[in-house]
Amino acid sequence: MTIFVLTGAGVSAESGLGTFRDKDGLWSRFDPMKLATPEAFAHSPDEVHAFYNMRRQNLLSAEPNAAHRALAHLEVGLAERGDRLFLCTQNIDDLHERAGSQRVVHMHGELLKARCTACGETMPWRQDLGVEVPCPSCRRSGGLRPHVVWFGEMPLEMDAIDDALREADLFVAIGTSGSVYPAAGFVSEARRHGIRTWEINLEPSDNARQFDEGRYGPASEAVPAWVEHILMR
Ligand code: OAD
């Protein structure tokens, strides 16, 4: 059996990283069109860098929570009985990895990586980024950007994601409002393949009626309970 899990900002909310569309979410305080598009970066790179520098600093002081740990436990538990977890996240944080998950597909990129638009190199990055910072690989300044996917850009690893969705036996969306495509369309894709679908979220999302089952509550409680249920079967 393969379980396809898609996580969103709700899984990291209790680690102190803000969600986007909840009351007081990031997009109620910041305009995504001015901070999370290639055009914004071309026009105002300092503002875009400042936004991601702030988020990177928040991430470095955050810790994984019980939901991240439960998903790492699920990966091991499934492998022990010959089953598989495909963990795909829209989150750019590294909390799944820090909780112990071995294989995480970051479809929206990773905040703790930088990419040089001049030479194409992608590298681990924990410090602040700025237009004056030279690329450690090609030495040119001005080309480094956060290795994240902005609105209008293609999400990463879509071929592997499509294959995994086709092969999965169960699709579970955790802590995502289902507002941003293509991830928002995974549930209908799963249904087209005849796969059962579950939603785990603080409250029913706008897509809730597309799921066969829902479990509602804080991820730190709902995810460990669901993992226990799966591993007992
Ligand atoms: P959203 O902020 O849109 O949705 C977060 C979801 O998590 C909501 O449905 C909340 O109800 C739920 N939630 C909040 N706290 C929770 C908790 N403690 N436990 C469980 N659920 C909780 O975030 P995403 O769906 O991840 O993309 O957003 C998708 C994409 O939109 C992001 O990857 C980002 C953003 O714009 C880019 O920046 C390209």
Residues whose N, C-alpha, C, O or C-beta is under 5 A from the ligand:
A	BS01	OAD	G8 A9 G10 A13 E14 T19 F20 R21 D22 A36 Q90 N91 H108 V149 W150 F151 G175 T176 S177 G178 V180 N201 L202 E203 S205 G217 P218 A219
